[in-house]
Amino acid sequence: ITTSVFVLWQRLDQIAVSYLAGLESGGYYGLAVRLVGVPILAASSISFALFPDIQRIGRDAPEKLQPILGALLKAIWRYGIFAAALLLAAVALLVAPLAPKFWPAFKILPCFVPGIWAYWLQSILVNALFGSRKFRPVVRAHLLAFALFVPVLGAGTWLLGMMGAILAFNVFCVGMAL
């Protein structure tokens, strides 16, 4: 269920922008989403690397899981926005000289930072829940976030174009972190 939600989330917004805001906007948005994928991949990679340890601690010493998880989340809470913005800016600076005609895609990247930050938080939370064998809350979080995402995507993209899709992206990521 969680994988299906992620696949739909990562594709529906691009389809909505292309259909509701036009193919040109869809192309710019598609490039921006690909660049946003770099910090998303970084978060996923780190959380997957931590997963075996979180699972082991959750199984062998569950009382130690909460302080470790708290420290990780505190670091992301404090420094995640800055780190997400910095990583996204670095990616944009690397790609911008190669594709200068896609400047509109680079201009909207800062709008994705709150969602990336929330994604980083939820990435650690989800793996901690999986490590603690709490599967139902993970599925509920995914379904709730998707239930929020779809109407915001449709209405937001229809009314605001690319910015509505970015709003939906941020709503989904924040919804996952709740």
C-alpha positions in Angstrom: 0.0 0.0 0.0 2.8 2.4 0.9 4.7 1.8 -2.3 1.5 2.3 -4.4 0.8 5.6 -2.6 4.3 6.8 -3.3 4.2 5.9 -7.0 0.9 7.6 -7.4 2.1 10.7 -5.5 5.2 10.9 -7.7 3.3 10.8 -10.9 -0.1 12.4 -10.5 1.2 15.9 -9.9 3.1 15.9 -13.2 0.1 14.6 -15.0 -2.1 17.2 -13.4 0.2 20.1 -14.2 0.6 19.0 -17.8 -3.2 18.6 -18.2 -4.5 21.5 -16.2 -1.7 24.1 -16.6 -0.4 23.2 -20.0 2.5 21.1 -21.5 5.1 23.9 -21.1 4.3 24.2 -17.4 4.2 20.5 -17.1 7.7 20.3 -18.6 9.1 22.9 -16.2 7.4 21.2 -13.2 8.6 17.8 -14.3 12.2 19.0 -14.3 11.8 20.7 -10.9 10.4 17.5 -9.5 13.4 15.5 -10.9 15.7 17.9 -9.1 13.7 17.7 -5.9 14.2 13.9 -6.2 17.9 14.3 -5.2 17.2 15.4 -1.6 14.3 13.0 -1.4 16.7 10.2 -2.5 19.2 11.4 0.1 16.6 11.1 2.9 15.5 7.7 1.7 19.0 6.4 1.5 19.9 7.6 5.0 16.7 6.3 6.5 17.2 2.9 4.8 20.8 2.8 6.0 19.6 3.4 9.5 16.7 1.0 9.3 18.6 -2.2 10.4 19.9 -0.4 13.4 16.6 1.1 14.3 14.9 -2.3 13.9 17.6 -4.0 16.0 17.3 -1.4 18.8 13.5 -1.5 18.6 13.6 -5.3 19.1 16.5 -5.7 21.6 16.2 -2.5 23.6 13.0 -0.7 22.8 13.6 1.8 25.7 16.6 3.1 23.9 14.7 3.7 20.6 12.9 6.8 21.7 16.0 8.9 22.8 17.8 7.9 19.6 14.8 8.7 17.4 14.3 12.0 19.4 17.9 13.0 18.6 17.6 12.3 14.9 14.3 14.1 14.6 15.6 17.0 16.6 18.6 17.4 14.2 16.3 17.3 11.2 13.8 19.7 12.9 16.6 22.2 13.6 18.8 21.9 10.6 16.6 20.2 8.0 15.2 23.3 6.3 18.7 24.7 5.8 20.2 21.4 4.7 17.3 20.8 2.2 17.7 24.3 0.8 21.4 24.0 0.5 21.2 20.6 -1.2 18.6 21.7 -3.6 20.6 24.9 -4.4 23.7 22.8 -5.1 21.7 20.5 -7.5 20.2 23.5 -9.3 23.7 25.2 -9.6 25.0 22.0 -11.2 22.1 21.6 -13.6 21.3 25.2 -14.5 24.4 25.8 -16.8 23.5 22.6 -18.7 19.8 23.7 -19.3 19.5 27.5 -19.1 16.2 27.5 -21.0 14.6 25.8 -18.1 15.0 28.8 -15.8 11.3 28.7 -14.8 11.9 25.2 -13.3 14.8 26.5 -11.2 12.8 29.5 -9.9 10.2 27.3 -8.3 12.6 25.0 -6.5 12.6 27.0 -3.2 8.9 26.4 -2.9 9.6 22.6 -2.5 11.9 23.1 0.6 9.1 22.8 3.3 7.9 19.5 1.7 11.5 18.1 1.5 12.0 18.9 5.1 8.8 17.2 6.1 9.7 14.2 3.9 13.0 13.9 5.8 11.1 13.9 9.1 8.6 11.3 8.0 11.3 9.2 6.4 12.9 8.7 9.8 9.5 8.3 11.6 8.3 5.7 9.1 11.4 3.6 9.4 11.2 3.8 13.2 7.6 2.6 13.1 8.5 -0.2 10.7 11.4 -1.1 12.9 9.0 -1.2 15.9 6.7 -3.4 13.9 3.9 -0.8 13.9 2.7 -1.2 10.4 -0.9 0.1 10.7 0.1 3.6 11.7 2.5 3.7 8.6 -0.3 2.6 6.3 -2.7 5.1 7.9 -0.3 7.9 7.5 0.3 7.1 3.8 -3.5 6.9 3.1 -4.3 10.1 5.0 -1.5 12.0 3.3 -2.8 10.7 -0.1 -6.4 11.6 0.8 -5.2 15.2 1.5 -3.0 15.3 -1.6 -5.5 14.4 -4.3 -8.1 17.2 -3.7 -5.4 19.8 -3.1 -3.6 18.7 -6.2 -6.8 18.9 -8.4 -8.1 22.2 -7.0 -4.7 23.8 -6.5 -3.4 23.0 -9.9 -6.6 24.1 -11.6 -6.5 27.4 -9.7 -2.8 28.1 -9.3 -1.1 26.0 -12.0 2.4 24.8 -10.9 2.2 26.5 -7.6 -0.9 24.5 -6.7 0.9 21.3 -7.5 3.8 22.4 -5.3 1.3 23.1 -2.5 -0.1 19.6 -3.0 3.5 18.2 -2.8 4.1 20.0 0.5 0.7 19.0 1.9 1.5 15.3 1.1 4.9 15.5 2.8 3.6 17.3 5.8 0.7 14.9 6.0 3.1 12.0 6.1 5.0 13.6 9.0 1.9 14.1 11.1 
